[in-house]
Amino acid sequence: MKESLRQSPIHGWDLKSLINLAANYAGRLWSMLAAFIFVPFYIKILGAESYGLIAFNVTLTLVVSVLSAGLIPAFARLMARDGISNSTLHTLRSLELTLIAVGLVVAFVTYMISPLIAVSWLSVSELDINTVISSIRLMGFISAVEMLMPLYIGGFMGLQQQVKANFYQFLLGFFRSVLVMPVLYYYPSIVVFFGWFLLMTVVVVWSVRISFYRKFSGFGAARFSLPHLKVVWSFAAGMAVIGFLSAVNSQIDKLMVSALFDLKVFAQYSLASILAQLPLIVSTPIAMTILPGLTKAVKSSENLDRLFSSYSLFVCLAACSVSVVTIIFPTEILSLWTRDQSLSFGQETLVRILVLANLALALQLIPFQIAIAHAFTRINVILSIICVLAVPPGIILFATQFGISGVAAPWLLINIFSAVVLNLVISSKYLETPLKKLIKFVIVPLTICGFIAWKV
């Protein structure tokens, strides 16, 4: 009876996996709700240009995160494979000290070049330039501290403790997004906003660190160890390249919009981009949940074909459902969300293109996780390099011809190309009937959603 309760009717999912999936969805739901609930208040209290700085902070944080991109997934994979041990404790400490050193460099460099970013990169018309410089400097400190958070969260994920991991992520979002509201009510300043953001980031990251180190309470003192770094170095190097290229690819459009257009247009684009991420938001928890299980399946030489089909079908259904709704009602959702017609009017084409691009990105998640489980990173590196080379000139060309809506077109094209190639390569290398899987899990969902976007 107990055994039957542990089994899910969905192939490849046991009860623990479903609990972890529910936790990951709860975490993503909170992130989505936080954006939808509090962004309109930020715009009303601080103004559109200040919100543009908040959006720029998100972009900067993601770009800075590439400096730790290889180490964190390597550690999560190590925890999934080896569990809690004296060896993983020393690896944790070694990675932590490495990230602290990188963070100090990030904070120093951002502090020094903040006037250059404020004057030469961002186009500001309403905010005082010194306010912008101070905000950027605080962004650097926030990015430096926040760099440590995914290390501990990745450790919890590797141990398949997604409930705890998502709870801590919820706390970080709650402390920064919710508790800042009464502060802004009395001190409506973007500098105060980022100061509070930094304070809460330090408090939560330190708390999560304490919690994770308690897992190793019986193993003595942790120490830096170069040999333990070398254990994860090969995989980390490949993941670092992927992480760097992935972050650049995911943020290159925003970086270029922030340089080509003023902060208010950048705020419009950022809002459309957040809304268009819904296909990725509903799909990423699935990918986060299955990686530890896939890693163990590869280690035990289990056949992955059925698991791949089950997970991919789940992603297709989830991503396509929200894609269709967002494609049909983009203006209505933006207006209801922002309550600001100037930020939502005329954005329907942009939103639809971005939704299709994020759908194509979501359809890459399961093949990507299969590749990571096999420590196969070459194809992702190649695709990311192609994207980095192709997208920037494409953005300039399309933005010149079609304005802000044209910025998203190159990103859509490159994500469709990547989805086709990645699915085909991974299916051919590790699975059966690759062409059938490509048609079923990539071509059909993209064609259906693309047709709807064309007709509405």
SEMAR-125907 format. One line per 4 residues: number of its first residue (from 0); their letters; for each residue x, y, z of C-alpha. Coordinates in Angstrom, 3 decimals. Example, Ala and Ser with C-alpha at 12.3 -4.5 7.8 and 13.67 -1.06 7.14 Angstrom:
// residues 2
0> AS> 12.300/-4.500/7.800 | 13.670/-1.060/7.140
// end
This chain:
// residues 456
0> MKES> 0.000/0.000/0.000 | 2.807/2.409/0.931 | 4.604/1.594/-2.283 | 1.526/2.352/-4.346
4> LRQS> 1.187/5.715/-2.652 | 4.721/6.585/-3.647 | 4.035/5.998/-7.297 | 2.613/8.663/-9.557
8> PIHG> 0.348/7.889/-12.475 | 2.743/9.946/-14.598 | 5.716/7.947/-15.837 | 8.952/9.016/-14.135
12> WDLK> 7.283/10.869/-11.240 | 7.188/9.509/-7.688 | 5.535/11.188/-4.724 | 8.706/12.989/-3.634
16> SLIN> 9.206/14.346/-7.151 | 5.645/15.647/-7.217 | 6.118/17.335/-3.837 | 9.331/18.929/-5.102
20> LAAN> 7.558/19.967/-8.297 | 4.765/21.561/-6.270 | 7.364/23.432/-4.189 | 9.128/24.677/-7.316
24> YAGR> 5.817/25.818/-8.789 | 4.980/27.600/-5.532 | 8.312/29.400/-5.710 | 7.734/30.433/-9.306
28> LWSM> 4.154/31.432/-8.555 | 5.362/33.693/-5.781 | 7.941/35.317/-8.086 | 5.259/35.911/-10.701
32> LAAF> 2.728/37.247/-8.184 | 5.343/39.516/-6.618 | 6.057/41.055/-10.016 | 2.389/41.431/-10.905
36> IFVP> 1.380/42.839/-7.519 | 4.226/45.185/-6.653 | 5.526/46.488/-10.002 | 2.499/48.808/-10.447
40> FYIK> 3.138/50.236/-6.967 | 6.812/50.807/-7.760 | 5.807/52.675/-10.913 | 3.189/54.757/-9.070
44> ILGA> 5.409/55.633/-6.095 | 8.787/56.007/-7.782 | 7.912/56.777/-11.429 | 8.616/55.069/-14.755
48> ESYG> 12.290/56.069/-14.909 | 12.966/54.738/-11.426 | 11.288/51.482/-12.411 | 13.628/51.468/-15.412
52> LIAF> 16.518/51.439/-12.912 | 14.879/48.543/-11.040 | 14.627/46.646/-14.335 | 18.260/47.521/-15.086
56> NVTL> 19.241/46.068/-11.687 | 17.599/42.756/-12.647 | 19.567/42.732/-15.886 | 22.828/43.670/-14.135
60> TLVV> 22.340/40.961/-11.484 | 21.767/38.300/-14.134 | 24.796/39.430/-16.132 | 26.996/39.434/-13.013
64> SVLS> 25.702/35.962/-12.103 | 27.605/34.565/-15.097 | 30.779/34.888/-13.030 | 29.485/32.082/-10.808
68> AGLI> 27.474/30.266/-13.459 | 29.727/27.233/-13.709 | 30.445/26.666/-10.033 | 26.870/26.572/-8.758
72> PAFA> 25.358/23.903/-11.077 | 28.538/21.864/-10.647 | 28.027/21.902/-6.874 | 24.315/21.066/-7.194
76> RLMA> 25.220/18.093/-9.386 | 27.881/17.023/-6.873 | 25.373/17.154/-3.996 | 22.860/15.127/-6.032
80> RDGI> 25.513/12.524/-6.762 | 27.530/12.309/-3.512 | 25.234/13.778/-0.845 | 26.450/15.183/2.487
84> SNST> 30.048/14.247/3.226 | 33.324/15.688/4.421 | 34.414/16.014/0.810 | 31.350/18.012/-0.279
88> LHTL> 31.780/20.237/2.806 | 35.282/21.231/1.691 | 34.010/21.743/-1.848 | 31.280/24.019/-0.504
92> RSLE> 33.765/26.126/1.454 | 36.126/26.329/-1.510 | 33.356/27.493/-3.841 | 32.066/29.943/-1.250
96> LTLI> 35.424/31.658/-0.785 | 35.890/31.790/-4.558 | 32.503/33.499/-4.958 | 33.261/35.973/-2.160
100> AVGL> 36.469/37.001/-3.925 | 34.610/37.411/-7.217 | 31.874/39.403/-5.456 | 34.376/41.859/-4.004
104> VVAF> 35.769/42.484/-7.471 | 32.255/42.995/-8.861 | 31.354/45.512/-6.151 | 34.598/47.463/-6.647
108> VTYM> 34.377/47.578/-10.444 | 30.684/48.582/-10.400 | 31.422/51.328/-7.884 | 34.208/52.747/-10.054
112> ISPL> 32.395/52.672/-13.401 | 28.950/53.744/-12.122 | 29.377/57.363/-13.370 | 30.248/56.047/-16.825
116> IAVS> 27.151/53.798/-16.900 | 24.900/56.625/-15.688 | 26.185/59.193/-18.175 | 27.243/57.225/-21.249
120> WLSV> 25.025/54.119/-21.216 | 21.676/55.003/-19.679 | 19.517/57.782/-21.107 | 18.038/59.682/-18.160
124> SELD> 15.736/62.687/-18.479 | 13.967/63.067/-15.108 | 16.140/61.548/-12.374 | 19.110/63.383/-10.875
128> INTV> 22.353/61.946/-12.217 | 23.839/61.542/-8.716 | 20.777/59.510/-7.733 | 21.384/57.229/-10.694
132> ISSI> 25.086/56.840/-9.812 | 24.283/55.986/-6.173 | 21.663/53.457/-7.324 | 24.121/51.740/-9.660
136> RLMG> 26.725/51.487/-6.893 | 24.166/49.839/-4.614 | 23.298/47.464/-7.475 | 26.924/46.329/-7.525
140> FISA> 26.893/45.478/-3.812 | 23.534/43.694/-4.187 | 24.854/41.578/-7.070 | 28.011/40.714/-5.100
144> VEML> 26.073/39.453/-2.062 | 23.309/37.747/-4.047 | 25.922/35.746/-5.955 | 26.215/33.429/-2.936
148> MPLY> 22.492/32.638/-2.670 | 22.286/30.182/-5.608 | 25.193/28.177/-4.161 | 23.198/27.239/-1.059
152> IGGF> 19.923/26.929/-2.978 | 21.648/24.673/-5.513 | 22.884/22.515/-2.616 | 19.350/22.118/-1.271
156> MGLQ> 18.127/21.324/-4.795 | 20.841/18.706/-5.239 | 19.671/17.070/-2.007 | 16.123/17.167/-3.429
160> QQVK> 14.977/19.537/-0.680 | 13.102/21.832/-3.047 | 10.532/22.775/-0.395 | 13.200/24.314/1.808
164> ANFY> 15.006/25.880/-1.158 | 11.847/27.568/-2.403 | 10.935/28.703/1.097 | 14.218/30.590/1.367
168> QFLL> 13.717/32.105/-2.076 | 10.250/33.159/-0.977 | 11.745/34.808/2.112 | 14.225/36.742/-0.007
172> GFFR> 11.459/37.989/-2.282 | 9.114/38.753/0.617 | 11.676/40.734/2.584 | 12.751/42.716/-0.469
176> SVLV> 9.481/43.193/-2.358 | 6.818/43.324/0.381 | 8.529/44.844/3.402 | 9.974/47.638/1.276
180> MPVL> 6.472/49.043/0.673 | 6.023/50.799/4.069 | 9.595/52.081/3.761 | 8.822/53.605/0.347
184> YYYP> 5.603/55.081/1.700 | 7.603/57.284/4.080 | 10.765/57.595/1.951 | 9.785/57.418/-1.756
188> SIVV> 13.308/57.316/-3.172 | 14.968/54.877/-5.553 | 18.176/55.072/-3.472 | 16.220/54.054/-0.366
192> FFGW> 14.696/51.203/-2.389 | 18.117/49.819/-3.332 | 19.485/50.398/0.175 | 16.663/48.274/1.608
196> FLLM> 17.239/45.715/-1.144 | 20.899/45.392/-0.115 | 20.130/45.131/3.612 | 17.533/42.374/3.136
200> TVVV> 19.793/40.496/0.723 | 22.571/40.374/3.335 | 20.184/39.224/6.087 | 18.540/36.433/4.056
204> VWSV> 21.707/35.133/2.385 | 23.436/34.893/5.751 | 20.440/33.027/7.219 | 20.373/30.549/4.321
208> RISF> 24.117/30.008/4.701 | 23.694/29.096/8.381 | 20.873/26.692/7.537 | 22.814/24.901/4.823
212> YRKF> 26.006/24.559/6.887 | 23.975/22.828/9.600 | 23.665/19.898/7.185 | 27.391/19.311/7.775
216> SGFG> 27.373/19.779/11.554 | 28.982/16.391/12.196 | 31.938/16.803/9.849 | 34.200/19.311/11.605
220> AARF> 35.524/22.603/10.252 | 35.249/23.423/6.560 | 38.385/24.562/4.745 | 39.435/25.813/1.344
224> SLPH> 40.836/23.001/-0.776 | 42.200/23.396/-4.287 | 41.928/19.625/-4.989 | 38.210/19.771/-4.146
228> LKVV> 37.773/22.648/-6.565 | 39.497/20.587/-9.231 | 36.940/17.805/-8.706 | 34.208/20.021/-10.130
232> WSFA> 36.430/22.136/-12.364 | 35.981/20.288/-15.652 | 32.193/20.267/-15.483 | 32.156/23.759/-13.975
236> AGMA> 34.250/25.151/-16.828 | 31.768/23.902/-19.409 | 28.836/25.167/-17.362 | 30.578/28.521/-16.853
240> VIGF> 30.820/29.027/-20.586 | 27.180/28.017/-21.004 | 26.138/30.228/-18.093 | 28.049/33.208/-19.437
244> LSAV> 26.662/32.828/-22.929 | 23.165/32.054/-21.645 | 23.077/35.149/-19.439 | 24.392/37.316/-22.250
248> NSQI> 21.857/35.814/-24.643 | 18.946/36.272/-22.231 | 19.898/39.849/-21.378 | 21.476/41.144/-24.590
252> DKLM> 18.163/42.523/-25.804 | 17.632/44.413/-22.535 | 21.184/45.715/-22.467 | 20.835/47.030/-26.013
256> VSAL> 17.400/48.527/-25.357 | 18.826/50.331/-22.317 | 21.514/51.804/-24.594 | 19.409/52.485/-27.724
260> FDLK> 16.278/53.900/-26.030 | 15.520/56.055/-22.989 | 14.721/54.642/-19.544 | 10.941/54.919/-20.010
264> VFAQ> 11.028/52.838/-23.205 | 13.340/50.423/-21.413 | 10.729/50.174/-18.645 | 8.054/49.363/-21.268
268> YSLA> 10.234/46.681/-22.812 | 11.055/45.203/-19.398 | 7.371/44.958/-18.481 | 6.576/43.229/-21.789
272> SILA> 9.533/40.907/-21.203 | 8.344/39.959/-17.700 | 4.861/39.138/-19.003 | 6.295/37.148/-21.913
276> QLPL> 8.316/34.962/-19.552 | 5.178/33.080/-18.473 | 5.942/30.018/-20.687 | 9.386/29.800/-19.089
280> IVST> 8.046/30.430/-15.591 | 5.629/27.473/-15.756 | 8.247/25.183/-17.356 | 11.367/25.872/-15.296
284> PIAM> 10.042/24.190/-12.089 | 9.713/20.945/-14.037 | 13.327/21.156/-15.193 | 14.512/22.050/-11.675
288> TILP> 12.666/19.080/-10.209 | 13.872/16.411/-12.600 | 17.622/17.119/-12.725 | 18.619/15.155/-9.580
292> GLTK> 16.540/12.186/-10.761 | 18.001/12.368/-14.268 | 21.525/12.482/-12.848 | 20.851/9.316/-10.829
296> AVKS> 19.167/7.664/-13.836 | 22.245/8.304/-15.972 | 24.512/6.973/-13.213 | 22.466/3.750/-13.021
300> SENL> 22.305/3.448/-16.858 | 18.509/3.702/-16.839 | 16.716/4.163/-20.165 | 15.842/7.855/-20.470
304> DRLF> 13.517/7.670/-23.467 | 10.279/7.328/-21.517 | 11.352/9.939/-18.970 | 12.183/12.404/-21.735
308> SSYS> 8.809/11.949/-23.425 | 6.893/12.307/-20.157 | 8.735/15.438/-19.060 | 8.659/17.029/-22.521
312> LFVC> 4.909/16.487/-22.838 | 4.408/18.118/-19.460 | 6.491/21.135/-20.530 | 4.633/21.444/-23.853
316> LAAC> 1.210/21.422/-22.212 | 2.199/23.902/-19.501 | 4.120/26.315/-21.745 | 1.650/26.284/-24.644
320> SVSV> -1.350/26.885/-22.375 | -0.035/30.143/-20.944 | 1.464/31.138/-24.307 | -1.913/30.997/-26.060
324> VTII> -3.643/33.080/-23.362 | -0.878/35.711/-23.370 | -0.786/35.866/-27.181 | -4.543/36.460/-27.410
328> FPTE> -4.825/39.043/-24.603 | -1.476/40.906/-24.343 | -2.815/44.465/-24.113 | -5.568/43.555/-21.678
332> ILSL> -3.144/41.760/-19.350 | -0.597/44.592/-19.482 | -3.258/47.247/-18.808 | -4.790/45.282/-15.945
336> WTRD> -1.348/44.677/-14.495 | 0.356/48.083/-14.764 | -2.796/50.267/-14.636 | -0.838/52.656/-16.826
340> QSLS> -2.003/53.048/-20.434 | 1.219/54.807/-21.454 | 3.234/51.705/-20.534 | 0.869/49.135/-22.080
344> FGQE> -0.556/50.759/-25.221 | 0.846/49.486/-28.535 | 2.884/46.651/-26.961 | 0.867/43.692/-28.316
348> TLVR> 3.253/42.844/-31.193 | 6.273/43.036/-28.898 | 4.628/40.808/-26.275 | 3.581/38.184/-28.846
352> ILVL> 7.069/37.940/-30.338 | 8.627/37.673/-26.879 | 6.111/35.003/-25.820 | 6.989/32.847/-28.830
356> ANLA> 10.696/33.331/-28.099 | 10.225/32.230/-24.480 | 8.146/29.262/-25.625 | 11.018/28.178/-27.880
360> LALQ> 13.357/28.594/-24.912 | 11.071/26.518/-22.663 | 11.094/23.687/-25.219 | 14.884/23.483/-24.776
364> LIPF> 14.739/22.829/-21.025 | 14.317/19.047/-20.999 | 17.001/18.331/-23.650 | 19.274/20.736/-21.762
368> QIAI> 18.744/18.803/-18.507 | 19.447/15.509/-20.303 | 22.712/17.021/-21.540 | 23.641/18.275/-18.059
372> AHAF> 22.897/14.866/-16.533 | 25.424/13.399/-18.997 | 27.886/16.290/-18.405 | 27.626/17.028/-22.137
376> TRIN> 27.938/20.784/-22.645 | 29.491/21.187/-26.094 | 26.302/21.678/-28.108 | 25.001/24.304/-25.679
380> VILS> 28.269/26.215/-25.943 | 28.166/26.153/-29.742 | 24.539/27.315/-29.892 | 25.180/30.074/-27.376
384> IICV> 28.190/31.362/-29.324 | 26.087/31.481/-32.496 | 23.455/33.442/-30.573 | 25.963/35.948/-29.164
388> LAVP> 27.357/36.586/-32.649 | 24.010/36.774/-34.461 | 21.635/38.578/-32.105 | 23.315/41.997/-31.507
392> PGII> 23.611/42.978/-35.195 | 20.106/41.588/-35.733 | 18.749/43.771/-32.923 | 20.350/46.899/-34.378
396> LFAT> 18.977/46.103/-37.845 | 15.438/45.284/-36.702 | 15.296/48.126/-34.153 | 16.262/50.600/-36.892
400> QFGI> 13.517/49.309/-39.184 | 10.713/48.454/-36.754 | 11.467/50.282/-33.499 | 11.126/48.639/-30.090
404> SGVA> 9.017/45.711/-31.418 | 11.811/44.754/-33.803 | 14.262/44.175/-30.935 | 12.585/40.852/-30.064
408> APWL> 12.583/39.391/-33.615 | 16.247/38.203/-33.712 | 15.828/36.617/-30.288 | 12.769/34.703/-31.504
412> LINI> 14.569/33.426/-34.609 | 17.670/32.289/-32.724 | 15.607/30.519/-30.036 | 13.625/28.603/-32.647
416> FSAV> 16.892/27.588/-34.313 | 18.387/26.530/-30.953 | 15.283/24.542/-29.965 | 15.382/22.556/-33.209
420> VLNL> 19.122/21.861/-33.098 | 19.330/21.058/-29.381 | 16.366/18.677/-29.428 | 17.671/16.927/-32.535
424> VISS> 21.247/16.550/-31.236 | 20.322/15.347/-27.731 | 17.623/12.978/-29.016 | 20.029/11.516/-31.588
428> KYLE> 22.810/11.070/-29.016 | 20.906/9.658/-26.029 | 17.362/8.742/-27.110 | 15.335/6.916/-29.757
432> TPLK> 13.339/8.278/-32.745 | 14.875/11.782/-32.684 | 12.915/13.134/-35.664 | 9.598/12.070/-34.155
436> KLIK> 10.483/13.784/-30.872 | 11.536/16.949/-32.710 | 8.199/17.167/-34.534 | 6.118/16.274/-31.468
440> FVIV> 7.849/18.418/-28.847 | 9.157/21.390/-30.875 | 7.665/21.828/-34.345 | 4.010/21.186/-33.461
444> PLTI> 3.763/23.460/-30.357 | 5.683/26.309/-32.030 | 3.584/26.037/-35.199 | 0.274/26.077/-33.320
448> CGFI> 1.199/29.066/-31.129 | 2.813/30.898/-34.055 | -0.326/30.449/-36.158 | -2.494/31.846/-33.341
452> AWKV> -0.156/34.849/-32.955 | -0.363/35.499/-36.706 | -4.164/35.320/-36.825 | -5.128/37.420/-33.798
// end
